[in-house]
Amino acid sequence: MPLLSTFLQFRVCDDSGRRYDLDDMAIALLESDYPAVTHFVYRNSERQQMMLPWHAVTGVDWPDRKYC
């Protein structure tokens, strides 16, 4: 299981292929030792803070460290 510090090195990419640095993640604070990630937080090209819901992620590119 990857650590949070590993995930924060990833980038978010959109359908157009643009990539954005991942700023943070939102998690579900349930009664669990391993809370689920619910959203990824990043800034778009206009530097506006955006949230990508986990269910919108279609893949994880481990070698290039990005979520698509």
CHARMM-style PDB file with segment names, atoms N, HN, CA, C and O in Angstrom:
ATOM      1  N   MET     1       0.843  -1.176   0.000  1.00  0.00      PROA
ATOM      2  CA  MET     1       0.000   0.000   0.000  1.00  0.00      PROA
ATOM      3  C   MET     1       0.887   1.238   0.000  1.00  0.00      PROA
ATOM      4  O   MET     1       1.740   1.386   0.875  1.00  0.00      PROA
ATOM      5  N   PRO     2       0.697   2.129  -0.971  1.00  0.00      PROA
ATOM      6  CA  PRO     2       1.516   3.352  -1.038  1.00  0.00      PROA
ATOM      7  C   PRO     2       1.234   4.294   0.123  1.00  0.00      PROA
ATOM      8  O   PRO     2       0.113   4.353   0.628  1.00  0.00      PROA
ATOM      9  N   LEU     3       2.238   5.014   0.532  1.00  0.00      PROA
ATOM     10  HN  LEU     3       3.148   4.967   0.122  1.00  0.00      PROA
ATOM     11  CA  LEU     3       2.105   6.001   1.597  1.00  0.00      PROA
ATOM     12  C   LEU     3       1.598   7.322   1.043  1.00  0.00      PROA
ATOM     13  O   LEU     3       1.712   7.583  -0.155  1.00  0.00      PROA
ATOM     14  N   LEU     4       1.036   8.159   1.913  1.00  0.00      PROA
ATOM     15  HN  LEU     4       0.943   7.947   2.886  1.00  0.00      PROA
ATOM     16  CA  LEU     4       0.532   9.467   1.515  1.00  0.00      PROA
ATOM     17  C   LEU     4       1.618  10.281   0.836  1.00  0.00      PROA
ATOM     18  O   LEU     4       1.349  10.948  -0.163  1.00  0.00      PROA
ATOM     19  N   SER     5       2.828  10.243   1.352  1.00  0.00      PROA
ATOM     20  HN  SER     5       3.046   9.701   2.163  1.00  0.00      PROA
ATOM     21  CA  SER     5       3.919  11.021   0.756  1.00  0.00      PROA
ATOM     22  C   SER     5       4.181  10.592  -0.689  1.00  0.00      PROA
ATOM     23  O   SER     5       4.595  11.416  -1.505  1.00  0.00      PROA
ATOM     24  N   THR     6       3.951   9.337  -1.015  1.00  0.00      PROA
ATOM     25  HN  THR     6       3.615   8.668  -0.352  1.00  0.00      PROA
ATOM     26  CA  THR     6       4.101   8.863  -2.391  1.00  0.00      PROA
ATOM     27  C   THR     6       2.999   9.432  -3.268  1.00  0.00      PROA
ATOM     28  O   THR     6       3.268   9.917  -4.368  1.00  0.00      PROA
ATOM     29  N   PHE     7       1.760   9.377  -2.792  1.00  0.00      PROA
ATOM     30  HN  PHE     7       1.541   8.984  -1.899  1.00  0.00      PROA
ATOM     31  CA  PHE     7       0.635   9.881  -3.576  1.00  0.00      PROA
ATOM     32  C   PHE     7       0.742  11.376  -3.843  1.00  0.00      PROA
ATOM     33  O   PHE     7       0.331  11.835  -4.909  1.00  0.00      PROA
ATOM     34  N   LEU     8       1.275  12.138  -2.917  1.00  0.00      PROA
ATOM     35  HN  LEU     8       1.608  11.765  -2.051  1.00  0.00      PROA
ATOM     36  CA  LEU     8       1.365  13.584  -3.100  1.00  0.00      PROA
ATOM     37  C   LEU     8       2.406  13.971  -4.152  1.00  0.00      PROA
ATOM     38  O   LEU     8       2.499  15.142  -4.519  1.00  0.00      PROA
ATOM     39  N   GLN     9       3.179  13.018  -4.637  1.00  0.00      PROA
ATOM     40  HN  GLN     9       3.103  12.067  -4.339  1.00  0.00      PROA
ATOM     41  CA  GLN     9       4.127  13.272  -5.719  1.00  0.00      PROA
ATOM     42  C   GLN     9       3.476  13.058  -7.086  1.00  0.00      PROA
ATOM     43  O   GLN     9       4.099  13.309  -8.118  1.00  0.00      PROA
ATOM     44  N   PHE    10       2.221  12.594  -7.093  1.00  0.00      PROA
ATOM     45  HN  PHE    10       1.715  12.391  -6.255  1.00  0.00      PROA
ATOM     46  CA  PHE    10       1.518  12.319  -8.341  1.00  0.00      PROA
ATOM     47  C   PHE    10       0.944  13.601  -8.928  1.00  0.00      PROA
ATOM     48  O   PHE    10       0.895  14.642  -8.273  1.00  0.00      PROA
ATOM     49  N   ARG    11       0.513  13.497 -10.178  1.00  0.00      PROA
ATOM     50  HN  ARG    11       0.553  12.651 -10.710  1.00  0.00      PROA
ATOM     51  CA  ARG    11      -0.146  14.608 -10.867  1.00  0.00      PROA
ATOM     52  C   ARG    11      -1.522  14.125 -11.306  1.00  0.00      PROA
ATOM     53  O   ARG    11      -1.750  12.926 -11.468  1.00  0.00      PROA
ATOM     54  N   VAL    12      -2.427  15.064 -11.493  1.00  0.00      PROA
ATOM     55  HN  VAL    12      -2.242  16.038 -11.361  1.00  0.00      PROA
ATOM     56  CA  VAL    12      -3.766  14.785 -11.991  1.00  0.00      PROA
ATOM     57  C   VAL    12      -3.787  15.182 -13.456  1.00  0.00      PROA
ATOM     58  O   VAL    12      -3.294  16.253 -13.809  1.00  0.00      PROA
ATOM     59  N   CYS    13      -4.349  14.340 -14.318  1.00  0.00      PROA
ATOM     60  HN  CYS    13      -4.750  13.470 -14.031  1.00  0.00      PROA
ATOM     61  CA  CYS    13      -4.468  14.729 -15.720  1.00  0.00      PROA
ATOM     62  C   CYS    13      -5.935  14.697 -16.119  1.00  0.00      PROA
ATOM     63  O   CYS    13      -6.720  13.902 -15.600  1.00  0.00      PROA
ATOM     64  N   ASP    14      -6.293  15.582 -17.057  1.00  0.00      PROA
ATOM     65  HN  ASP    14      -5.656  16.228 -17.478  1.00  0.00      PROA
ATOM     66  CA  ASP    14      -7.678  15.645 -17.514  1.00  0.00      PROA
ATOM     67  C   ASP    14      -7.812  14.968 -18.872  1.00  0.00      PROA
ATOM     68  O   ASP    14      -6.843  14.437 -19.414  1.00  0.00      PROA
ATOM     69  N   ASP    15      -9.028  14.996 -19.410  1.00  0.00      PROA
ATOM     70  HN  ASP    15      -9.815  15.428 -18.969  1.00  0.00      PROA
ATOM     71  CA  ASP    15      -9.290  14.342 -20.697  1.00  0.00      PROA
ATOM     72  C   ASP    15      -8.499  14.954 -21.840  1.00  0.00      PROA
ATOM     73  O   ASP    15      -8.284  14.301 -22.861  1.00  0.00      PROA
ATOM     74  N   SER    16      -8.062  16.204 -21.683  1.00  0.00      PROA
ATOM     75  HN  SER    16      -8.237  16.734 -20.853  1.00  0.00      PROA
ATOM     76  CA  SER    16      -7.289  16.880 -22.726  1.00  0.00      PROA
ATOM     77  C   SER    16      -5.798  16.597 -22.626  1.00  0.00      PROA
ATOM     78  O   SER    16      -5.025  17.038 -23.476  1.00  0.00      PROA
ATOM     79  N   GLY    17      -5.388  15.865 -21.595  1.00  0.00      PROA
ATOM     80  HN  GLY    17      -6.016  15.507 -20.904  1.00  0.00      PROA
ATOM     81  CA  GLY    17      -3.983  15.545 -21.411  1.00  0.00      PROA
ATOM     82  C   GLY    17      -3.212  16.556 -20.582  1.00  0.00      PROA
ATOM     83  O   GLY    17      -2.013  16.387 -20.363  1.00  0.00      PROA
ATOM     84  N   ARG    18      -3.888  17.616 -20.112  1.00  0.00      PROA
ATOM     85  HN  ARG    18      -4.862  17.753 -20.290  1.00  0.00      PROA
ATOM     86  CA  ARG    18      -3.212  18.589 -19.242  1.00  0.00      PROA
ATOM     87  C   ARG    18      -2.973  17.942 -17.887  1.00  0.00      PROA
ATOM     88  O   ARG    18      -3.795  17.168 -17.396  1.00  0.00      PROA
ATOM     89  N   ARG    19      -1.841  18.269 -17.298  1.00  0.00      PROA
ATOM     90  HN  ARG    19      -1.173  18.898 -17.697  1.00  0.00      PROA
ATOM     91  CA  ARG    19      -1.466  17.681 -16.004  1.00  0.00      PROA
ATOM     92  C   ARG    19      -1.315  18.772 -14.965  1.00  0.00      PROA
ATOM     93  O   ARG    19      -0.823  19.863 -15.252  1.00  0.00      PROA
ATOM     94  N   TYR    20      -1.748  18.458 -13.746  1.00  0.00      PROA
ATOM     95  HN  TYR    20      -2.147  17.572 -13.513  1.00  0.00      PROA
ATOM     96  CA  TYR    20      -1.694  19.413 -12.643  1.00  0.00      PROA
ATOM     97  C   TYR    20      -1.093  18.736 -11.417  1.00  0.00      PROA
ATOM     98  O   TYR    20      -1.339  17.557 -11.163  1.00  0.00      PROA
ATOM     99  N   ASP    21      -0.305  19.493 -10.660  1.00  0.00      PROA
ATOM    100  HN  ASP    21      -0.105  20.451 -10.866  1.00  0.00      PROA
ATOM    101  CA  ASP    21       0.263  18.957  -9.423  1.00  0.00      PROA
ATOM    102  C   ASP    21      -0.841  18.698  -8.416  1.00  0.00      PROA
ATOM    103  O   ASP    21      -1.773  19.491  -8.284  1.00  0.00      PROA
ATOM    104  N   LEU    22      -0.734  17.601  -7.719  1.00  0.00      PROA
ATOM    105  HN  LEU    22       0.023  16.957  -7.827  1.00  0.00      PROA
ATOM    106  CA  LEU    22      -1.680  17.248  -6.670  1.00  0.00      PROA
ATOM    107  C   LEU    22      -1.318  18.023  -5.411  1.00  0.00      PROA
ATOM    108  O   LEU    22      -0.179  17.956  -4.949  1.00  0.00      PROA
ATOM    109  N   ASP    23      -2.282  18.764  -4.848  1.00  0.00      PROA
ATOM    110  HN  ASP    23      -3.207  18.818  -5.223  1.00  0.00      PROA
ATOM    111  CA  ASP    23      -2.040  19.553  -3.641  1.00  0.00      PROA
ATOM    112  C   ASP    23      -2.385  18.791  -2.364  1.00  0.00      PROA
ATOM    113  O   ASP    23      -1.674  18.880  -1.363  1.00  0.00      PROA
ATOM    114  N   ASP    24      -3.480  18.043  -2.413  1.00  0.00      PROA
ATOM    115  HN  ASP    24      -4.058  17.971  -3.226  1.00  0.00      PROA
ATOM    116  CA  ASP    24      -3.959  17.399  -1.194  1.00  0.00      PROA
ATOM    117  C   ASP    24      -4.975  16.335  -1.570  1.00  0.00      PROA
ATOM    118  O   ASP    24      -5.341  16.192  -2.737  1.00  0.00      PROA
ATOM    119  N   MET    25      -5.424  15.594  -0.572  1.00  0.00      PROA
ATOM    120  HN  MET    25      -5.126  15.710   0.375  1.00  0.00      PROA
ATOM    121  CA  MET    25      -6.470  14.600  -0.755  1.00  0.00      PROA
ATOM    122  C   MET    25      -7.482  14.736   0.367  1.00  0.00      PROA
ATOM    123  O   MET    25      -7.127  15.069   1.498  1.00  0.00      PROA
ATOM    124  N   ALA    26      -8.742  14.478   0.050  1.00  0.00      PROA
ATOM    125  HN  ALA    26      -9.030  14.208  -0.869  1.00  0.00      PROA
ATOM    126  CA  ALA    26      -9.792  14.428   1.067  1.00  0.00      PROA
ATOM    127  C   ALA    26     -10.067  12.956   1.352  1.00  0.00      PROA
ATOM    128  O   ALA    26     -10.082  12.127   0.442  1.00  0.00      PROA
ATOM    129  N   ILE    27     -10.282  12.646   2.617  1.00  0.00      PROA
ATOM    130  HN  ILE    27     -10.270  13.319   3.357  1.00  0.00      PROA
ATOM    131  CA  ILE    27     -10.540  11.262   2.999  1.00  0.00      PROA
ATOM    132  C   ILE    27     -11.824  11.165   3.804  1.00  0.00      PROA
ATOM    133  O   ILE    27     -12.280  12.140   4.400  1.00  0.00      PROA
ATOM    134  N   ALA    28     -12.393   9.975   3.808  1.00  0.00      PROA
ATOM    135  HN  ALA    28     -12.023   9.183   3.323  1.00  0.00      PROA
ATOM    136  CA  ALA    28     -13.582   9.683   4.608  1.00  0.00      PROA
ATOM    137  C   ALA    28     -13.111   9.218   5.975  1.00  0.00      PROA
ATOM    138  O   ALA    28     -12.481   8.168   6.103  1.00  0.00      PROA
ATOM    139  N   LEU    29     -13.415   9.994   6.977  1.00  0.00      PROA
ATOM    140  HN  LEU    29     -13.927  10.847   6.874  1.00  0.00      PROA
ATOM    141  CA  LEU    29     -12.978   9.645   8.331  1.00  0.00      PROA
ATOM    142  C   LEU    29     -13.960   8.660   8.952  1.00  0.00      PROA
ATOM    143  O   LEU    29     -14.820   9.036   9.748  1.00  0.00      PROA
ATOM    144  N   LEU    30     -13.820   7.426   8.583  1.00  0.00      PROA
ATOM    145  HN  LEU    30     -13.122   7.121   7.935  1.00  0.00      PROA
ATOM    146  CA  LEU    30     -14.666   6.363   9.103  1.00  0.00      PROA
ATOM    147  C   LEU    30     -13.924   5.638  10.206  1.00  0.00      PROA
ATOM    148  O   LEU    30     -12.767   5.944  10.494  1.00  0.00      PROA
ATOM    149  N   GLU    31     -14.571   4.709  10.802  1.00  0.00      PROA
ATOM    150  HN  GLU    31     -15.511   4.461  10.569  1.00  0.00      PROA
ATOM    151  CA  GLU    31     -13.914   3.918  11.835  1.00  0.00      PROA
ATOM    152  C   GLU    31     -13.098   2.820  11.163  1.00  0.00      PROA
ATOM    153  O   GLU    31     -13.481   1.650  11.151  1.00  0.00      PROA
ATOM    154  N   SER    32     -11.977   3.227  10.615  1.00  0.00      PROA
ATOM    155  HN  SER    32     -11.666   4.177  10.625  1.00  0.00      PROA
ATOM    156  CA  SER    32     -11.121   2.306   9.886  1.00  0.00      PROA
ATOM    157  C   SER    32      -9.670   2.728  10.055  1.00  0.00      PROA
ATOM    158  O   SER    32      -9.371   3.911  10.215  1.00  0.00      PROA
ATOM    159  N   ASP    33      -8.781   1.761  10.018  1.00  0.00      PROA
ATOM    160  HN  ASP    33      -9.024   0.800   9.889  1.00  0.00      PROA
ATOM    161  CA  ASP    33      -7.355   2.077  10.080  1.00  0.00      PROA
ATOM    162  C   ASP    33      -6.866   2.674   8.768  1.00  0.00      PROA
ATOM    163  O   ASP    33      -5.840   3.354   8.738  1.00  0.00      PROA
ATOM    164  N   TYR    34      -7.592   2.422   7.687  1.00  0.00      PROA
ATOM    165  HN  TYR    34      -8.425   1.869   7.712  1.00  0.00      PROA
ATOM    166  CA  TYR    34      -7.202   2.887   6.365  1.00  0.00      PROA
ATOM    167  C   TYR    34      -8.370   3.644   5.733  1.00  0.00      PROA
ATOM    168  O   TYR    34      -9.134   3.058   4.965  1.00  0.00      PROA
ATOM    169  N   PRO    35      -8.524   4.939   6.043  1.00  0.00      PROA
ATOM    170  CA  PRO    35      -9.647   5.698   5.484  1.00  0.00      PROA
ATOM    171  C   PRO    35      -9.536   5.828   3.969  1.00  0.00      PROA
ATOM    172  O   PRO    35      -8.442   5.930   3.416  1.00  0.00      PROA
ATOM    173  N   ALA    36     -10.685   5.822   3.318  1.00  0.00      PROA
ATOM    174  HN  ALA    36     -11.575   5.739   3.768  1.00  0.00      PROA
ATOM    175  CA  ALA    36     -10.735   5.881   1.861  1.00  0.00      PROA
ATOM    176  C   ALA    36     -10.549   7.310   1.362  1.00  0.00      PROA
ATOM    177  O   ALA    36     -11.048   8.262   1.962  1.00  0.00      PROA
ATOM    178  N   VAL    37      -9.821   7.444   0.252  1.00  0.00      PROA
ATOM    179  HN  VAL    37      -9.416   6.671  -0.235  1.00  0.00      PROA
ATOM    180  CA  VAL    37      -9.683   8.739  -0.417  1.00  0.00      PROA
ATOM    181  C   VAL    37     -10.990   9.022  -1.151  1.00  0.00      PROA
ATOM    182  O   VAL    37     -11.501   8.162  -1.868  1.00  0.00      PROA
ATOM    183  N   THR    38     -11.533  10.233  -0.971  1.00  0.00      PROA
ATOM    184  HN  THR    38     -11.117  10.931  -0.388  1.00  0.00      PROA
ATOM    185  CA  THR    38     -12.779  10.597  -1.641  1.00  0.00      PROA
ATOM    186  C   THR    38     -12.564  11.610  -2.761  1.00  0.00      PROA
ATOM    187  O   THR    38     -13.297  11.599  -3.750  1.00  0.00      PROA
ATOM    188  N   HSD    39     -11.562  12.492  -2.619  1.00  0.00      PROA
ATOM    189  HN  HSD    39     -10.966  12.501  -1.816  1.00  0.00      PROA
ATOM    190  CA  HSD    39     -11.289  13.530  -3.619  1.00  0.00      PROA
ATOM    191  C   HSD    39      -9.799  13.842  -3.669  1.00  0.00      PROA
ATOM    192  O   HSD    39      -9.079  13.694  -2.682  1.00  0.00      PROA
ATOM    193  N   PHE    40      -9.357  14.276  -4.847  1.00  0.00      PROA
ATOM    194  HN  PHE    40      -9.942  14.396  -5.649  1.00  0.00      PROA
ATOM    195  CA  PHE    40      -8.015  14.816  -5.018  1.00  0.00      PROA
ATOM    196  C   PHE    40      -8.145  16.323  -5.188  1.00  0.00      PROA
ATOM    197  O   PHE    40      -9.030  16.789  -5.906  1.00  0.00      PROA
ATOM    198  N   VAL    41      -7.279  17.085  -4.541  1.00  0.00      PROA
ATOM    199  HN  VAL    41      -6.561  16.706  -3.959  1.00  0.00      PROA
ATOM    200  CA  VAL    41      -7.314  18.542  -4.605  1.00  0.00      PROA
ATOM    201  C   VAL    41      -6.098  18.999  -5.413  1.00  0.00      PROA
ATOM    202  O   VAL    41      -4.971  18.578  -5.148  1.00  0.00      PROA
ATOM    203  N   TYR    42      -6.340  19.867  -6.403  1.00  0.00      PROA
ATOM    204  HN  TYR    42      -7.255  20.209  -6.618  1.00  0.00      PROA
ATOM    205  CA  TYR    42      -5.273  20.390  -7.255  1.00  0.00      PROA
ATOM    206  C   TYR    42      -5.636  21.806  -7.677  1.00  0.00      PROA
ATOM    207  O   TYR    42      -6.750  22.266  -7.430  1.00  0.00      PROA
ATOM    208  N   ARG    43      -4.703  22.488  -8.307  1.00  0.00      PROA
ATOM    209  HN  ARG    43      -3.798  22.114  -8.508  1.00  0.00      PROA
ATOM    210  CA  ARG    43      -4.961  23.825  -8.854  1.00  0.00      PROA
ATOM    211  C   ARG    43      -4.896  23.747 -10.372  1.00  0.00      PROA
ATOM    212  O   ARG    43      -3.969  23.164 -10.934  1.00  0.00      PROA
ATOM    213  N   ASN    44      -5.885  24.338 -11.028  1.00  0.00      PROA
ATOM    214  HN  ASN    44      -6.637  24.812 -10.572  1.00  0.00      PROA
ATOM    215  CA  ASN    44      -5.911  24.314 -12.487  1.00  0.00      PROA
ATOM    216  C   ASN    44      -4.954  25.368 -13.051  1.00  0.00      PROA
ATOM    217  O   ASN    44      -4.220  26.011 -12.301  1.00  0.00      PROA
ATOM    218  N   SER    45      -4.969  25.537 -14.365  1.00  0.00      PROA
ATOM    219  HN  SER    45      -5.565  25.014 -14.974  1.00  0.00      PROA
ATOM    220  CA  SER    45      -4.028  26.470 -14.997  1.00  0.00      PROA
ATOM    221  C   SER    45      -4.267  27.922 -14.588  1.00  0.00      PROA
ATOM    222  O   SER    45      -3.363  28.748 -14.717  1.00  0.00      PROA
ATOM    223  N   GLU    46      -5.465  28.253 -14.098  1.00  0.00      PROA
ATOM    224  HN  GLU    46      -6.200  27.583 -13.993  1.00  0.00      PROA
ATOM    225  CA  GLU    46      -5.752  29.596 -13.581  1.00  0.00      PROA
ATOM    226  C   GLU    46      -5.463  29.700 -12.086  1.00  0.00      PROA
ATOM    227  O   GLU    46      -5.786  30.707 -11.456  1.00  0.00      PROA
ATOM    228  N   ARG    47      -4.852  28.655 -11.519  1.00  0.00      PROA
ATOM    229  HN  ARG    47      -4.589  27.837 -12.030  1.00  0.00      PROA
ATOM    230  CA  ARG    47      -4.485  28.574 -10.098  1.00  0.00      PROA
ATOM    231  C   ARG    47      -5.699  28.504  -9.174  1.00  0.00      PROA
ATOM    232  O   ARG    47      -5.587  28.792  -7.982  1.00  0.00      PROA
ATOM    233  N   GLN    48      -6.857  28.124  -9.713  1.00  0.00      PROA
ATOM    234  HN  GLN    48      -6.948  27.890 -10.681  1.00  0.00      PROA
ATOM    235  CA  GLN    48      -8.040  27.920  -8.895  1.00  0.00      PROA
ATOM    236  C   GLN    48      -7.998  26.526  -8.299  1.00  0.00      PROA
ATOM    237  O   GLN    48      -7.629  25.565  -8.974  1.00  0.00      PROA
ATOM    238  N   GLN    49      -8.374  26.417  -7.035  1.00  0.00      PROA
ATOM    239  HN  GLN    49      -8.674  27.197  -6.487  1.00  0.00      PROA
ATOM    240  CA  GLN    49      -8.379  25.110  -6.387  1.00  0.00      PROA
ATOM    241  C   GLN    49      -9.562  24.292  -6.895  1.00  0.00      PROA
ATOM    242  O   GLN    49     -10.702  24.756  -6.894  1.00  0.00      PROA
ATOM    243  N   MET    50      -9.273  23.083  -7.323  1.00  0.00      PROA
ATOM    244  HN  MET    50      -8.347  22.706  -7.323  1.00  0.00      PROA
ATOM    245  CA  MET    50     -10.279  22.189  -7.889  1.00  0.00      PROA
ATOM    246  C   MET    50     -10.259  20.871  -7.123  1.00  0.00      PROA
ATOM    247  O   MET    50      -9.265  20.518  -6.489  1.00  0.00      PROA
ATOM    248  N   MET    51     -11.380  20.149  -7.193  1.00  0.00      PROA
ATOM    249  HN  MET    51     -12.188  20.436  -7.708  1.00  0.00      PROA
ATOM    250  CA  MET    51     -11.449  18.834  -6.562  1.00  0.00      PROA
ATOM    251  C   MET    51     -11.898  17.806  -7.590  1.00  0.00      PROA
ATOM    252  O   MET    51     -12.882  18.007  -8.302  1.00  0.00      PROA
ATOM    253  N   LEU    52     -11.172  16.717  -7.653  1.00  0.00      PROA
ATOM    254  HN  LEU    52     -10.373  16.554  -7.074  1.00  0.00      PROA
ATOM    255  CA  LEU    52     -11.505  15.605  -8.534  1.00  0.00      PROA
ATOM    256  C   LEU    52     -12.008  14.465  -7.659  1.00  0.00      PROA
ATOM    257  O   LEU    52     -11.251  13.950  -6.836  1.00  0.00      PROA
ATOM    258  N   PRO    53     -13.273  14.054  -7.814  1.00  0.00      PROA
ATOM    259  CA  PRO    53     -13.768  12.944  -6.999  1.00  0.00      PROA
ATOM    260  C   PRO    53     -13.099  11.631  -7.400  1.00  0.00      PROA
ATOM    261  O   PRO    53     -12.804  11.406  -8.574  1.00  0.00      PROA
ATOM    262  N   TRP    54     -12.867  10.785  -6.430  1.00  0.00      PROA
ATOM    263  HN  TRP    54     -13.106  10.967  -5.476  1.00  0.00      PROA
ATOM    264  CA  TRP    54     -12.208   9.506  -6.672  1.00  0.00      PROA
ATOM    265  C   TRP    54     -12.940   8.700  -7.749  1.00  0.00      PROA
ATOM    266  O   TRP    54     -12.296   8.058  -8.578  1.00  0.00      PROA
ATOM    267  N   HSD    55     -14.267   8.726  -7.745  1.00  0.00      PROA
ATOM    268  HN  HSD    55     -14.790   9.248  -7.071  1.00  0.00      PROA
ATOM    269  CA  HSD    55     -15.029   7.929  -8.713  1.00  0.00      PROA
ATOM    270  C   HSD    55     -14.799   8.392 -10.151  1.00  0.00      PROA
ATOM    271  O   HSD    55     -15.113   7.656 -11.086  1.00  0.00      PROA
ATOM    272  N   ALA    56     -14.255   9.605 -10.347  1.00  0.00      PROA
ATOM    273  HN  ALA    56     -14.000  10.202  -9.587  1.00  0.00      PROA
ATOM    274  CA  ALA    56     -13.965  10.100 -11.696  1.00  0.00      PROA
ATOM    275  C   ALA    56     -12.608   9.630 -12.215  1.00  0.00      PROA
ATOM    276  O   ALA    56     -12.311   9.786 -13.399  1.00  0.00      PROA
ATOM    277  N   VAL    57     -11.794   9.064 -11.351  1.00  0.00      PROA
ATOM    278  HN  VAL    57     -12.035   8.938 -10.389  1.00  0.00      PROA
ATOM    279  CA  VAL    57     -10.470   8.566 -11.761  1.00  0.00      PROA
ATOM    280  C   VAL    57     -10.670   7.289 -12.574  1.00  0.00      PROA
ATOM    281  O   VAL    57     -11.304   6.339 -12.115  1.00  0.00      PROA
ATOM    282  N   THR    58     -10.123   7.284 -13.777  1.00  0.00      PROA
ATOM    283  HN  THR    58      -9.608   8.055 -14.150  1.00  0.00      PROA
ATOM    284  CA  THR    58     -10.259   6.108 -14.640  1.00  0.00      PROA
ATOM    285  C   THR    58      -9.010   5.240 -14.651  1.00  0.00      PROA
ATOM    286  O   THR    58      -9.029   4.122 -15.164  1.00  0.00      PROA
ATOM    287  N   GLY    59      -7.918   5.758 -14.081  1.00  0.00      PROA
ATOM    288  HN  GLY    59      -7.902   6.667 -13.664  1.00  0.00      PROA
ATOM    289  CA  GLY    59      -6.706   4.966 -14.039  1.00  0.00      PROA
ATOM    290  C   GLY    59      -5.610   5.658 -13.259  1.00  0.00      PROA
ATOM    291  O   GLY    59      -5.662   6.864 -13.018  1.00  0.00      PROA
ATOM    292  N   VAL    60      -4.620   4.878 -12.868  1.00  0.00      PROA
ATOM    293  HN  VAL    60      -4.578   3.898 -13.064  1.00  0.00      PROA
ATOM    294  CA  VAL    60      -3.440   5.386 -12.185  1.00  0.00      PROA
ATOM    295  C   VAL    60      -2.228   4.932 -12.983  1.00  0.00      PROA
ATOM    296  O   VAL    60      -2.025   3.735 -13.185  1.00  0.00      PROA
ATOM    297  N   ASP    61      -1.432   5.878 -13.432  1.00  0.00      PROA
ATOM    298  HN  ASP    61      -1.597   6.850 -13.268  1.00  0.00      PROA
ATOM    299  CA  ASP    61      -0.218   5.578 -14.181  1.00  0.00      PROA
ATOM    300  C   ASP    61       0.933   5.580 -13.188  1.00  0.00      PROA
ATOM    301  O   ASP    61       1.518   6.629 -12.919  1.00  0.00      PROA
ATOM    302  N   TRP    62       1.261   4.426 -12.645  1.00  0.00      PROA
ATOM    303  HN  TRP    62       0.785   3.574 -12.863  1.00  0.00      PROA
ATOM    304  CA  TRP    62       2.278   4.326 -11.593  1.00  0.00      PROA
ATOM    305  C   TRP    62       3.655   4.782 -12.054  1.00  0.00      PROA
ATOM    306  O   TRP    62       4.300   5.543 -11.333  1.00  0.00      PROA
ATOM    307  N   PRO    63       4.152   4.346 -13.252  1.00  0.00      PROA
ATOM    308  CA  PRO    63       5.500   4.777 -13.655  1.00  0.00      PROA
ATOM    309  C   PRO    63       5.622   6.291 -13.845  1.00  0.00      PROA
ATOM    310  O   PRO    63       6.645   6.875 -13.488  1.00  0.00      PROA
ATOM    311  N   ASP    64       4.587   6.936 -14.404  1.00  0.00      PROA
ATOM    312  HN  ASP    64       3.756   6.462 -14.694  1.00  0.00      PROA
ATOM    313  CA  ASP    64       4.635   8.384 -14.625  1.00  0.00      PROA
ATOM    314  C   ASP    64       4.036   9.173 -13.472  1.00  0.00      PROA
ATOM    315  O   ASP    64       4.011  10.403 -13.511  1.00  0.00      PROA
ATOM    316  N   ARG    65       3.556   8.484 -12.452  1.00  0.00      PROA
ATOM    317  HN  ARG    65       3.577   7.485 -12.420  1.00  0.00      PROA
ATOM    318  CA  ARG    65       2.977   9.088 -11.248  1.00  0.00      PROA
ATOM    319  C   ARG    65       1.881  10.098 -11.569  1.00  0.00      PROA
ATOM    320  O   ARG    65       1.998  11.287 -11.272  1.00  0.00      PROA
ATOM    321  N   LYS    66       0.813   9.593 -12.182  1.00  0.00      PROA
ATOM    322  HN  LYS    66       0.717   8.627 -12.423  1.00  0.00      PROA
ATOM    323  CA  LYS    66      -0.311  10.487 -12.465  1.00  0.00      PROA
ATOM    324  C   LYS    66      -1.630   9.717 -12.376  1.00  0.00      PROA
ATOM    325  O   LYS    66      -1.685   8.507 -12.594  1.00  0.00      PROA
ATOM    326  N   TYR    67      -2.694  10.466 -12.045  1.00  0.00      PROA
ATOM    327  HN  TYR    67      -2.649  11.449 -11.868  1.00  0.00      PROA
ATOM    328  CA  TYR    67      -4.056   9.957 -12.033  1.00  0.00      PROA
ATOM    329  C   TYR    67      -4.746  10.467 -13.277  1.00  0.00      PROA
ATOM    330  O   TYR    67      -4.634  11.648 -13.605  1.00  0.00      PROA
ATOM    331  N   CYS    68      -5.446   9.612 -13.968  1.00  0.00      PROA
ATOM    332  HN  CYS    68      -5.537   8.653 -13.702  1.00  0.00      PROA
ATOM    333  CA  CYS    68      -6.155  10.029 -15.176  1.00  0.00      PROA
ATOM    334  C   CYS    68      -7.619   9.672 -15.061  1.00  0.00      PROA
ATOM    335  OT1 CYS    68      -8.394   9.940 -15.979  1.00  0.00      PROA
TER     336      CYS     68
END
